[in-house]
Structure formats: structure tokens, C-alpha cells
Amino acid sequence: MVSGSSGRRVMRTILHIDFNSYFATVEQQANPRLRGKPIGVTGGDRMKRTVLGAASVEAKKFGVKTGMQIWEAKKLCPNIILVSGDSDKYLECTKRFLTILKAYSPYLEVFSIDEVFMETYEIWDPAPSVIPAKAGIHTNHLWIPDQVRDDNIKTTCDFANAYLIAQQIKSRIRSEIGEWITCSIGISYNKLMAKLAGSLQKPDGLVVIANPEETVKILDEIALDEICGIGGRIKVRLNKMGIFHFKQLRQVPLEILTFQFKSYGNFLYNAARGIDESPIIPFYEKEEIQSVSHRHTIDHDTDDLREIKQILLKLTELIARRARAKKLVGKTVNCWFRYGLHPRGEYQVTFSVHPGGVFTGNGMQITIQYTNDGLEIFQAAWRSFQSMWNGSKIRMIGVSISNLKPQTPQNLSFLDEVKQKEVIIKALDKINDKYGEFTLKRAILLGTPIIRRTPNPFLTDRRFKV
Ligand SMILES: [Mg+2]
């Protein structure tokens, strides 16, 4: 809730718009022969070969779920049609979707490739004609019309109006993006509850949670992990404390929750009451990029040094190009990888490193001169890889560059050799921008499979930018 200048609490109106079975529906929209059939979209970064990135509504009826192993999905639904994912297609669709939403509010938070939060403000005014069309000021990510500051005019949270907007958005998506595409929309007074409302009816849902009384009723009927932010592990920990429902969670004092879960305890305390004051973070105000990273899951286990080198070089070229596109240079290089399948069929637990660089030491993180040159990043990453690798076969490898800062003329060297290299890099980028990734590439990359940046269908990709 937001306090108006009059001291009155102003209710917010938040819509959560979530496409149903996004990748699968977009594929069905593009290819009518797939419509009405159980399909599974494969691909999607880290789990490439063996896991479903998305399942169509029809496949879900058989119990097929996103993230499921392909063999498992086939067992449940032998007729499932597997389609390989096409990130460009999904991105294009998301952009068109955002264009529609922008007509209703400038306050859009792109939460993932198929999910957006939208905040709307509206004014109830007995004499609407006195309100100038676009009066508004910006404060802390919130758009508050000037009139809110006038005690004579009430600001209301009119869910009925938001409901009409939601219906319009749904019909515009159908007519402007495709008749096969549906979304579920949740409306409430904060993000947490809007997201929950959206999840209550699928597909093509439209649900309003209008007030805290309704919130409590609904919370008491759902499982703990149905709230965004409570995952499987947290659920297990809560269960161990004897907490199985939100009703029980509400009885736990804040002190105990913060003792058990540190600052996350606060979130749990509030979530159990449907409280969430987090602001909408419009996509153009998203936090600065902390690092540029990329990883690749190889479709077989390998200890072939040449192959690993090629993949790593390709990854470093990709992140270097992304850094250059954003006019950034970085000086910390992180490399991480996962060993292949253990003979018993389980992944060896070695270490897992977040691309953001929480891991330091052990030679994994290497500091170099500020750069956005792929080869320089590669050299550091390669050194780092060699210092960690025990010679076993690997399945996944990733690299990131962090400690970023804007590229300024001071970062650029005027030494002839360096300058020449920069000219070459610029020319390479221009050609690749025009004709696609890796049209021109270093000779060692010839013959390597194409690695593309794929939007991750899972929630972890919430910083995904469009
Ligand atoms: Mg979705």
C-alpha cells in the first residue's frame, strides 16, 4: 500500500499476466497442425537434451509437466509430439505482448519471458473533466496522479475497472498475436496475491483477490508451495517444524521465523498473511547488470580437451559480444562446470557456482584487465578451468564476466596493435549483428555446433530482459 499525501492509505491495483503453456502454445499458433495435440518443447539451456522446456495444455492433461524428463513424458503420453524450441519466436511474441500492455500502464515488470506484472492507478472523480489527461509524477517506481495529492479527490482501487482492462488485454492478445494464445490474469492489491490469483484458474483464467479477508480464505485452502517464493526445500523445512498450512504458519512468531530462516523469515511471515509491499520494477529501471554469463550443456559427456576448448571459446565469444553490445567491460572471469553422469546414474556432486560469482578462491575466479574481448576472457576462463578440472568427463560448462563498468574512451588503448584488434572486433560484431551469431568466427570454432542464447523457461530467469 502507498500512502498518499493526505495520509490516507491508497490501495494498489496489480495485474499479473501469465501466458499458458507459453512455448508450446506459441508453437501451436505457428503451426496449426500441432493444435489440439499433446506437444512438448525441448531445449532450453541447461537441461537441453533430456528435459521438457514446456508442455502443451493437451499434454498436461496426461500429467506431463514442464521440467519433466522426456522418457517420463513419453511414458505418460506416448503420442506426445516433440518440437524443438525457437527462442526468437518466443521473444518476438513477448515483444508484441508488451506493446499491447504498454497501452494500459507504463508500469510493467517483465518477471519472466511469459509473465508480466502491471500496476495501474486510477482516479475516482465526481467531475472527470477537471483531470488533465496525463497528469502524473514519478516517485519510487510508482506512478501517482497529481490528483492523489488533492484531498478532495479520492483515489480508489477499482478492481471492476481492472477486470475490464484484463478482458480487453485477453481479447487483444487473441486478435493481435494469435487466436490460439491464452493467458491467465490475476488481479489483486499486491504482486504476491496477483500472482496467486493468476495461478488459481488455468488456462485462460481471470481471478480477483480483492481484500485481505479473501486472501486469508484462499491461503488456508492452498499448499505452502503454491505461493511464489516458497519452494520445495523451504516447504520441507517448514514441514519439519510441524507447519503444513498457512494457518499454522501464521501462528509462528516472527522471531522464530527469522531465527530459523534469517531475513527470509520476514518473507514467510508476510506471505502467510498475504502481505507484500514490493514495488513494480519497470523493465527500463531494472537493476544494473551484474554480470554477463552463459553456459552450455553438452549433449554427451566429454573429456576431449579440444572440444571443451571450442565450447568455452564459443561461450566466451558470446558473452564478450553481449558485453560489447551493452558497452561494458569487465575484469572478473568465472568459469564453472559439472561433471558427467556417475556410473550409478547420478550426477556427481562436485560444486556448483552461481554465475554471479558467489564462489571465490580455488582459482575459479580470475581477475584480468578490463576487457570485452572474447579471446582475453577465454584465456582467463581456460586457465581457471584447467586449475579445477580433474580429467573426468564433463557435461556442462559455463563462464561469466563480472565487475563490469561502462566502456569509456579511457578504457580503450591507443596502442596500434590493440587498436587494430578493436577495429577487427567491431567489424566482426557488425557482420554478426546483420547476418546472425557466428557468421564470422575464429577458425577454431569451425565445425562446432551452434550454441544460442535460449530464454530459460524457469522462474530463475526473472532478470531476463527484452
Ligand atoms: Mg506461463
Boltz pocket constraint, residues with backbone or C-beta under 6 A from the ligand:
constraints:
  - pocket:
      binder: B
      contacts: [[A, 18], [A, 19], [A, 20], [A, 21], [A, 22], [A, 114], [A, 115]]
      max_distance: 6.0
